[in-house]
Amino acid sequence: MLPVKRRRFCFWKIDVNSQAENKKIVDVAAAVLQKPDGIFLLAQRPKDKIWAGYWEFPGGKVESGETPHHALVRELREELGIEVETAYPWIMRVFTYPHATVRLHFFRVTQWQGEPHPHEGQQFSWQPASAVKVGPMLPANAPVLRALSLPPLYAISNVQELGGGEFLRRLEVALNNGLHLVQLREKSMARNELRDLAQQMLPLLHAQGAKLLLNGDVELAREIGADGVQLTSMQLAELDERPAVEWCAASCHNAEELRRAEALGCDFVLLSPVLPTQSHPGAPVLGWEKFAALAAESSIPVYALGGLTHADVQAAWQHGAHGIALLRQAWLG
């Protein structure tokens, strides 16, 4: 049996309790304003508002007749004095406060005109996801910081085709070029071989601040000090509790599996296949529109997987993905 630990899931999605069931859900657009180096803007709530002094992502209520994107553009113009040029849909979270239940539509805003300045008396602070120094965070916003530490590329190992030595060489090149998240997935490799390979990979990754997740094997991940595990869809269906690892991801193919991953407390998911793949020619695919519809309801980051290249990252962002996962394409060159 997989080692597990009990975990409350309130940090990602709060169930509406019986007392709050009759309260109307308030839709809110929230902006993760990011500069090219990854730092993002936080705002402190002014003294005349509820939860005064708490820090949050800028944004505001979606008015009648507005889409969340329209509300985002309007709120950032009114609140920060900027004009949004590029905003990607990201995650959606529902949170119940004592006074209201809110549905937060998060966008990552990467391009805008103007310099943000306070129009409502609030304080601003640019912060990196890895070392946020302001607080306290508004409860509905705090878990988003962990998600922001995830990189846009998730590379999946390809030792079977490349061979061990060549794969390790290409891994070093990729790490030097900024790769920060790798899944070791070698279904045909014996467990002792997998252990040996993982133990060779870990020093290389950790020296560059990168993370290693093992596919499916929670015990081995814990044994060798890997950073986490990638659950298969079968494991996702069978587990009652989140494995006791630092990072837990899951492989999903439909809405039911996405909801299951959220309920289990996974940190992020892979959603596939988006496009036709070399390994499964002729198999049904989601396509970008179906992918976008599924990702739009997710409260945790979603990576797009299947038939993609590095050139697809913009399309993935436009359709609500946190980033892309690559297998063969991750190790070119």
Contacts in CASP RR format, 6 or more apart in sequence:
PFRMAT RR
TARGET T0000
AUTHOR 0000-0000-0000
METHOD contacts of the structure
MODEL  1
MLPVKRRRFCFWKIDVNSQAENKKIVDVAAAVLQKPDGIFLLAQRPKDKI
WAGYWEFPGGKVESGETPHHALVRELREELGIEVETAYPWIMRVFTYPHA
TVRLHFFRVTQWQGEPHPHEGQQFSWQPASAVKVGPMLPANAPVLRALSL
PPLYAISNVQELGGGEFLRRLEVALNNGLHLVQLREKSMARNELRDLAQQ
MLPLLHAQGAKLLLNGDVELAREIGADGVQLTSMQLAELDERPAVEWCAA
SCHNAEELRRAEALGCDFVLLSPVLPTQSHPGAPVLGWEKFAALAAESSI
PVYALGGLTHADVQAAWQHGAHGIALLRQAWLG
2 218 0 8 1.000
2 219 0 8 1.000
2 235 0 8 1.000
2 239 0 8 1.000
2 243 0 8 1.000
3 218 0 8 1.000
3 219 0 8 1.000
3 222 0 8 1.000
3 243 0 8 1.000
3 244 0 8 1.000
4 239 0 8 1.000
4 240 0 8 1.000
4 241 0 8 1.000
4 242 0 8 1.000
4 243 0 8 1.000
4 244 0 8 1.000
5 241 0 8 1.000
5 242 0 8 1.000
5 243 0 8 1.000
5 244 0 8 1.000
6 241 0 8 1.000
7 241 0 8 1.000
7 242 0 8 1.000
7 265 0 8 1.000
9 262 0 8 1.000
9 263 0 8 1.000
9 264 0 8 1.000
9 265 0 8 1.000
11 142 0 8 1.000
11 143 0 8 1.000
12 93 0 8 1.000
12 143 0 8 1.000
12 262 0 8 1.000
12 265 0 8 1.000
12 299 0 8 1.000
12 300 0 8 1.000
13 93 0 8 1.000
13 94 0 8 1.000
13 95 0 8 1.000
13 262 0 8 1.000
13 299 0 8 1.000
14 94 0 8 1.000
14 95 0 8 1.000
14 96 0 8 1.000
15 96 0 8 1.000
16 23 0 8 1.000
16 25 0 8 1.000
16 94 0 8 1.000
16 96 0 8 1.000
16 101 0 8 1.000
17 96 0 8 1.000
20 96 0 8 1.000
20 101 0 8 1.000
23 100 0 8 1.000
23 101 0 8 1.000
24 101 0 8 1.000
25 94 0 8 1.000
25 101 0 8 1.000
25 102 0 8 1.000
25 103 0 8 1.000
26 61 0 8 1.000
26 100 0 8 1.000
26 101 0 8 1.000
26 102 0 8 1.000
26 103 0 8 1.000
27 61 0 8 1.000
27 62 0 8 1.000
27 68 0 8 1.000
27 71 0 8 1.000
27 102 0 8 1.000
27 103 0 8 1.000
27 105 0 8 1.000
28 59 0 8 1.000
28 60 0 8 1.000
28 61 0 8 1.000
28 62 0 8 1.000
28 71 0 8 1.000
28 102 0 8 1.000
28 103 0 8 1.000
28 104 0 8 1.000
28 105 0 8 1.000
29 59 0 8 1.000
29 60 0 8 1.000
29 61 0 8 1.000
29 62 0 8 1.000
29 68 0 8 1.000
29 69 0 8 1.000
29 71 0 8 1.000
29 72 0 8 1.000
29 75 0 8 1.000
29 105 0 8 1.000
29 107 0 8 1.000
30 56 0 8 1.000
30 57 0 8 1.000
30 58 0 8 1.000
30 59 0 8 1.000
30 60 0 8 1.000
30 72 0 8 1.000
30 104 0 8 1.000
30 105 0 8 1.000
30 106 0 8 1.000
30 107 0 8 1.000
30 141 0 8 1.000
31 41 0 8 1.000
31 57 0 8 1.000
31 58 0 8 1.000
31 59 0 8 1.000
31 72 0 8 1.000
31 75 0 8 1.000
31 76 0 8 1.000
31 84 0 8 1.000
31 87 0 8 1.000
31 106 0 8 1.000
31 107 0 8 1.000
31 109 0 8 1.000
32 40 0 8 1.000
32 57 0 8 1.000
32 90 0 8 1.000
32 106 0 8 1.000
32 107 0 8 1.000
32 108 0 8 1.000
32 109 0 8 1.000
32 144 0 8 1.000
32 148 0 8 1.000
33 40 0 8 1.000
33 41 0 8 1.000
33 57 0 8 1.000
33 58 0 8 1.000
33 76 0 8 1.000
33 80 0 8 1.000
33 109 0 8 1.000
33 112 0 8 1.000
33 116 0 8 1.000
34 40 0 8 1.000
34 108 0 8 1.000
34 109 0 8 1.000
34 110 0 8 1.000
35 126 0 8 1.000
38 128 0 8 1.000
38 129 0 8 1.000
39 126 0 8 1.000
39 127 0 8 1.000
39 128 0 8 1.000
40 57 0 8 1.000
40 126 0 8 1.000
40 127 0 8 1.000
40 129 0 8 1.000
40 148 0 8 1.000
41 57 0 8 1.000
41 58 0 8 1.000
41 116 0 8 1.000
41 124 0 8 1.000
41 125 0 8 1.000
41 126 0 8 1.000
41 127 0 8 1.000
42 55 0 8 1.000
42 56 0 8 1.000
42 57 0 8 1.000
42 124 0 8 1.000
42 125 0 8 1.000
42 126 0 8 1.000
42 127 0 8 1.000
42 132 0 8 1.000
42 134 0 8 1.000
42 137 0 8 1.000
43 55 0 8 1.000
43 56 0 8 1.000
43 57 0 8 1.000
43 58 0 8 1.000
43 79 0 8 1.000
43 118 0 8 1.000
43 122 0 8 1.000
43 123 0 8 1.000
43 124 0 8 1.000
44 53 0 8 1.000
44 54 0 8 1.000
44 55 0 8 1.000
44 56 0 8 1.000
44 122 0 8 1.000
44 123 0 8 1.000
44 124 0 8 1.000
44 125 0 8 1.000
44 134 0 8 1.000
45 51 0 8 1.000
45 52 0 8 1.000
45 53 0 8 1.000
45 54 0 8 1.000
45 55 0 8 1.000
45 56 0 8 1.000
45 122 0 8 1.000
45 138 0 8 1.000
46 52 0 8 1.000
46 53 0 8 1.000
46 120 0 8 1.000
46 121 0 8 1.000
46 122 0 8 1.000
47 53 0 8 1.000
50 99 0 8 1.000
51 138 0 8 1.000
53 136 0 8 1.000
54 135 0 8 1.000
54 136 0 8 1.000
54 137 0 8 1.000
54 138 0 8 1.000
55 125 0 8 1.000
55 134 0 8 1.000
55 135 0 8 1.000
55 136 0 8 1.000
55 137 0 8 1.000
55 138 0 8 1.000
55 141 0 8 1.000
56 137 0 8 1.000
56 138 0 8 1.000
56 140 0 8 1.000
56 141 0 8 1.000
57 106 0 8 1.000
57 141 0 8 1.000
57 144 0 8 1.000
58 75 0 8 1.000
58 76 0 8 1.000
58 79 0 8 1.000
58 80 0 8 1.000
58 116 0 8 1.000
59 71 0 8 1.000
59 72 0 8 1.000
59 75 0 8 1.000
59 76 0 8 1.000
59 79 0 8 1.000
60 71 0 8 1.000
60 75 0 8 1.000
60 79 0 8 1.000
61 71 0 8 1.000
62 68 0 8 1.000
62 71 0 8 1.000
62 105 0 8 1.000
63 71 0 8 1.000
63 74 0 8 1.000
66 74 0 8 1.000
68 89 0 8 1.000
68 105 0 8 1.000
68 107 0 8 1.000
69 87 0 8 1.000
69 89 0 8 1.000
69 107 0 8 1.000
72 84 0 8 1.000
72 87 0 8 1.000
72 105 0 8 1.000
72 107 0 8 1.000
72 109 0 8 1.000
73 83 0 8 1.000
73 84 0 8 1.000
73 87 0 8 1.000
76 82 0 8 1.000
76 83 0 8 1.000
76 84 0 8 1.000
76 109 0 8 1.000
76 112 0 8 1.000
77 83 0 8 1.000
77 84 0 8 1.000
78 119 0 8 1.000
79 119 0 8 1.000
79 120 0 8 1.000
79 122 0 8 1.000
80 116 0 8 1.000
80 117 0 8 1.000
80 118 0 8 1.000
80 119 0 8 1.000
81 114 0 8 1.000
81 116 0 8 1.000
81 117 0 8 1.000
81 119 0 8 1.000
82 112 0 8 1.000
82 113 0 8 1.000
82 114 0 8 1.000
82 115 0 8 1.000
82 116 0 8 1.000
83 112 0 8 1.000
83 113 0 8 1.000
83 114 0 8 1.000
84 109 0 8 1.000
84 111 0 8 1.000
84 112 0 8 1.000
85 111 0 8 1.000
85 112 0 8 1.000
85 113 0 8 1.000
86 109 0 8 1.000
86 110 0 8 1.000
86 111 0 8 1.000
86 112 0 8 1.000
87 107 0 8 1.000
87 108 0 8 1.000
87 109 0 8 1.000
87 110 0 8 1.000
88 107 0 8 1.000
88 108 0 8 1.000
88 109 0 8 1.000
88 110 0 8 1.000
88 317 0 8 1.000
88 318 0 8 1.000
88 320 0 8 1.000
89 105 0 8 1.000
89 106 0 8 1.000
89 107 0 8 1.000
89 292 0 8 1.000
89 295 0 8 1.000
89 296 0 8 1.000
89 319 0 8 1.000
89 320 0 8 1.000
90 106 0 8 1.000
90 107 0 8 1.000
90 108 0 8 1.000
90 301 0 8 1.000
90 320 0 8 1.000
90 322 0 8 1.000
91 106 0 8 1.000
91 144 0 8 1.000
91 147 0 8 1.000
91 298 0 8 1.000
91 299 0 8 1.000
91 300 0 8 1.000
91 301 0 8 1.000
91 302 0 8 1.000
91 322 0 8 1.000
92 103 0 8 1.000
92 104 0 8 1.000
92 105 0 8 1.000
92 106 0 8 1.000
92 296 0 8 1.000
92 297 0 8 1.000
92 298 0 8 1.000
92 299 0 8 1.000
93 103 0 8 1.000
93 104 0 8 1.000
93 106 0 8 1.000
93 140 0 8 1.000
93 143 0 8 1.000
93 144 0 8 1.000
93 299 0 8 1.000
94 101 0 8 1.000
94 102 0 8 1.000
94 103 0 8 1.000
94 104 0 8 1.000
94 299 0 8 1.000
95 101 0 8 1.000
95 102 0 8 1.000
95 104 0 8 1.000
95 139 0 8 1.000
95 140 0 8 1.000
96 102 0 8 1.000
97 139 0 8 1.000
97 140 0 8 1.000
102 140 0 8 1.000
104 140 0 8 1.000
104 141 0 8 1.000
106 144 0 8 1.000
108 317 0 8 1.000
116 124 0 8 1.000
117 124 0 8 1.000
118 124 0 8 1.000
125 133 0 8 1.000
125 134 0 8 1.000
127 133 0 8 1.000
127 134 0 8 1.000
129 145 0 8 1.000
129 146 0 8 1.000
129 148 0 8 1.000
129 149 0 8 1.000
130 149 0 8 1.000
132 145 0 8 1.000
137 145 0 8 1.000
146 267 0 8 1.000
147 267 0 8 1.000
147 268 0 8 1.000
147 300 0 8 1.000
147 301 0 8 1.000
147 322 0 8 1.000
150 181 0 8 1.000
150 267 0 8 1.000
150 268 0 8 1.000
150 301 0 8 1.000
150 322 0 8 1.000
151 179 0 8 1.000
151 180 0 8 1.000
151 181 0 8 1.000
152 313 0 8 1.000
152 317 0 8 1.000
152 322 0 8 1.000
152 323 0 8 1.000
152 324 0 8 1.000
153 179 0 8 1.000
153 180 0 8 1.000
153 181 0 8 1.000
153 310 0 8 1.000
153 313 0 8 1.000
153 323 0 8 1.000
153 324 0 8 1.000
153 325 0 8 1.000
153 326 0 8 1.000
153 330 0 8 1.000
154 181 0 8 1.000
154 182 0 8 1.000
154 183 0 8 1.000
154 270 0 8 1.000
154 303 0 8 1.000
154 323 0 8 1.000
154 324 0 8 1.000
154 325 0 8 1.000
154 326 0 8 1.000
155 174 0 8 1.000
155 179 0 8 1.000
155 181 0 8 1.000
155 182 0 8 1.000
155 183 0 8 1.000
155 325 0 8 1.000
155 326 0 8 1.000
155 327 0 8 1.000
155 330 0 8 1.000
155 331 0 8 1.000
156 182 0 8 1.000
156 183 0 8 1.000
156 185 0 8 1.000
156 325 0 8 1.000
156 326 0 8 1.000
156 327 0 8 1.000
156 330 0 8 1.000
157 167 0 8 1.000
157 182 0 8 1.000
157 183 0 8 1.000
157 184 0 8 1.000
157 185 0 8 1.000
157 186 0 8 1.000
158 167 0 8 1.000
158 327 0 8 1.000
158 328 0 8 1.000
158 330 0 8 1.000
158 331 0 8 1.000
159 167 0 8 1.000
159 186 0 8 1.000
159 189 0 8 1.000
159 197 0 8 1.000
160 186 0 8 1.000
160 188 0 8 1.000
160 189 0 8 1.000
161 328 0 8 1.000
162 170 0 8 1.000
162 331 0 8 1.000
164 197 0 8 1.000
167 331 0 8 1.000
168 200 0 8 1.000
168 201 0 8 1.000
168 204 0 8 1.000
170 331 0 8 1.000
170 333 0 8 1.000
171 179 0 8 1.000
171 182 0 8 1.000
171 201 0 8 1.000
171 204 0 8 1.000
171 331 0 8 1.000
172 204 0 8 1.000
173 333 0 8 1.000
174 330 0 8 1.000
174 331 0 8 1.000
175 204 0 8 1.000
175 205 0 8 1.000
175 207 0 8 1.000
175 208 0 8 1.000
175 210 0 8 1.000
176 208 0 8 1.000
178 208 0 8 1.000
179 208 0 8 1.000
179 210 0 8 1.000
179 330 0 8 1.000
180 208 0 8 1.000
180 209 0 8 1.000
180 210 0 8 1.000
180 211 0 8 1.000
181 210 0 8 1.000
181 211 0 8 1.000
181 213 0 8 1.000
182 201 0 8 1.000
182 205 0 8 1.000
182 210 0 8 1.000
182 211 0 8 1.000
182 212 0 8 1.000
182 213 0 8 1.000
183 212 0 8 1.000
183 213 0 8 1.000
183 214 0 8 1.000
183 215 0 8 1.000
183 230 0 8 1.000
183 249 0 8 1.000
183 325 0 8 1.000
184 194 0 8 1.000
184 197 0 8 1.000
184 198 0 8 1.000
184 201 0 8 1.000
184 212 0 8 1.000
184 213 0 8 1.000
184 214 0 8 1.000
184 215 0 8 1.000
184 226 0 8 1.000
185 215 0 8 1.000
185 230 0 8 1.000
186 194 0 8 1.000
186 197 0 8 1.000
186 215 0 8 1.000
187 215 0 8 1.000
189 197 0 8 1.000
191 217 0 8 1.000
191 220 0 8 1.000
194 214 0 8 1.000
194 217 0 8 1.000
194 220 0 8 1.000
195 220 0 8 1.000
195 223 0 8 1.000
195 224 0 8 1.000
198 212 0 8 1.000
198 214 0 8 1.000
198 220 0 8 1.000
198 224 0 8 1.000
198 226 0 8 1.000
199 224 0 8 1.000
201 212 0 8 1.000
202 212 0 8 1.000
202 224 0 8 1.000
202 225 0 8 1.000
202 226 0 8 1.000
205 211 0 8 1.000
205 212 0 8 1.000
211 227 0 8 1.000
211 228 0 8 1.000
211 247 0 8 1.000
212 226 0 8 1.000
212 227 0 8 1.000
212 228 0 8 1.000
213 221 0 8 1.000
213 226 0 8 1.000
213 227 0 8 1.000
213 228 0 8 1.000
213 229 0 8 1.000
213 230 0 8 1.000
213 247 0 8 1.000
213 249 0 8 1.000
214 220 0 8 1.000
214 221 0 8 1.000
214 226 0 8 1.000
214 228 0 8 1.000
214 229 0 8 1.000
214 230 0 8 1.000
215 229 0 8 1.000
215 230 0 8 1.000
215 232 0 8 1.000
216 229 0 8 1.000
216 230 0 8 1.000
216 231 0 8 1.000
216 232 0 8 1.000
216 235 0 8 1.000
217 229 0 8 1.000
218 229 0 8 1.000
218 243 0 8 1.000
218 244 0 8 1.000
218 245 0 8 1.000
220 226 0 8 1.000
221 228 0 8 1.000
221 229 0 8 1.000
221 245 0 8 1.000
222 244 0 8 1.000
222 245 0 8 1.000
226 245 0 8 1.000
227 245 0 8 1.000
227 246 0 8 1.000
227 247 0 8 1.000
228 245 0 8 1.000
228 246 0 8 1.000
228 247 0 8 1.000
228 248 0 8 1.000
228 249 0 8 1.000
229 243 0 8 1.000
229 245 0 8 1.000
229 247 0 8 1.000
229 248 0 8 1.000
229 249 0 8 1.000
230 249 0 8 1.000
230 250 0 8 1.000
230 251 0 8 1.000
230 270 0 8 1.000
231 239 0 8 1.000
231 243 0 8 1.000
231 248 0 8 1.000
231 249 0 8 1.000
231 250 0 8 1.000
231 251 0 8 1.000
231 261 0 8 1.000
231 266 0 8 1.000
232 250 0 8 1.000
232 251 0 8 1.000
233 250 0 8 1.000
233 251 0 8 1.000
233 252 0 8 1.000
233 253 0 8 1.000
233 257 0 8 1.000
235 250 0 8 1.000
236 250 0 8 1.000
236 251 0 8 1.000
236 252 0 8 1.000
236 257 0 8 1.000
236 260 0 8 1.000
236 261 0 8 1.000
236 264 0 8 1.000
237 257 0 8 1.000
237 260 0 8 1.000
239 264 0 8 1.000
241 264 0 8 1.000
242 248 0 8 1.000
242 264 0 8 1.000
242 265 0 8 1.000
242 266 0 8 1.000
247 267 0 8 1.000
248 264 0 8 1.000
248 265 0 8 1.000
248 266 0 8 1.000
248 267 0 8 1.000
249 266 0 8 1.000
249 267 0 8 1.000
249 268 0 8 1.000
249 269 0 8 1.000
249 270 0 8 1.000
250 257 0 8 1.000
250 260 0 8 1.000
250 261 0 8 1.000
250 264 0 8 1.000
250 266 0 8 1.000
250 269 0 8 1.000
250 270 0 8 1.000
251 257 0 8 1.000
251 269 0 8 1.000
251 270 0 8 1.000
251 272 0 8 1.000
252 258 0 8 1.000
252 260 0 8 1.000
252 261 0 8 1.000
252 269 0 8 1.000
252 270 0 8 1.000
252 271 0 8 1.000
252 272 0 8 1.000
253 271 0 8 1.000
253 272 0 8 1.000
253 273 0 8 1.000
253 286 0 8 1.000
254 294 0 8 1.000
255 294 0 8 1.000
255 297 0 8 1.000
257 269 0 8 1.000
258 269 0 8 1.000
258 271 0 8 1.000
258 294 0 8 1.000
258 297 0 8 1.000
258 298 0 8 1.000
258 302 0 8 1.000
261 269 0 8 1.000
261 300 0 8 1.000
262 298 0 8 1.000
262 299 0 8 1.000
262 300 0 8 1.000
265 300 0 8 1.000
266 300 0 8 1.000
267 300 0 8 1.000
267 301 0 8 1.000
268 300 0 8 1.000
268 301 0 8 1.000
268 302 0 8 1.000
268 303 0 8 1.000
268 322 0 8 1.000
269 298 0 8 1.000
269 300 0 8 1.000
269 301 0 8 1.000
269 302 0 8 1.000
269 303 0 8 1.000
270 302 0 8 1.000
270 303 0 8 1.000
270 305 0 8 1.000
270 325 0 8 1.000
271 286 0 8 1.000
271 291 0 8 1.000
271 294 0 8 1.000
271 295 0 8 1.000
271 302 0 8 1.000
271 303 0 8 1.000
271 304 0 8 1.000
271 305 0 8 1.000
271 321 0 8 1.000
272 286 0 8 1.000
272 304 0 8 1.000
272 305 0 8 1.000
272 306 0 8 1.000
272 325 0 8 1.000
273 280 0 8 1.000
273 283 0 8 1.000
273 285 0 8 1.000
273 286 0 8 1.000
273 305 0 8 1.000
273 306 0 8 1.000
273 307 0 8 1.000
274 285 0 8 1.000
274 286 0 8 1.000
274 287 0 8 1.000
274 288 0 8 1.000
274 291 0 8 1.000
274 304 0 8 1.000
274 305 0 8 1.000
274 306 0 8 1.000
274 307 0 8 1.000
274 308 0 8 1.000
275 285 0 8 1.000
275 287 0 8 1.000
275 306 0 8 1.000
275 307 0 8 1.000
275 308 0 8 1.000
276 282 0 8 1.000
276 283 0 8 1.000
276 285 0 8 1.000
276 307 0 8 1.000
277 283 0 8 1.000
277 306 0 8 1.000
277 307 0 8 1.000
278 307 0 8 1.000
278 328 0 8 1.000
285 306 0 8 1.000
286 294 0 8 1.000
288 315 0 8 1.000
288 319 0 8 1.000
289 319 0 8 1.000
291 304 0 8 1.000
291 319 0 8 1.000
291 320 0 8 1.000
291 321 0 8 1.000
292 319 0 8 1.000
292 320 0 8 1.000
294 302 0 8 1.000
295 302 0 8 1.000
295 319 0 8 1.000
295 320 0 8 1.000
295 321 0 8 1.000
296 320 0 8 1.000
301 322 0 8 1.000
301 323 0 8 1.000
302 320 0 8 1.000
302 321 0 8 1.000
302 322 0 8 1.000
303 321 0 8 1.000
303 322 0 8 1.000
303 323 0 8 1.000
303 324 0 8 1.000
303 325 0 8 1.000
304 312 0 8 1.000
304 316 0 8 1.000
304 319 0 8 1.000
304 321 0 8 1.000
304 323 0 8 1.000
304 324 0 8 1.000
304 325 0 8 1.000
305 324 0 8 1.000
305 325 0 8 1.000
306 325 0 8 1.000
308 316 0 8 1.000
308 324 0 8 1.000
308 325 0 8 1.000
308 326 0 8 1.000
308 329 0 8 1.000
309 326 0 8 1.000
309 329 0 8 1.000
310 324 0 8 1.000
310 326 0 8 1.000
310 329 0 8 1.000
312 324 0 8 1.000
313 323 0 8 1.000
313 324 0 8 1.000
316 323 0 8 1.000
316 324 0 8 1.000
317 323 0 8 1.000
END
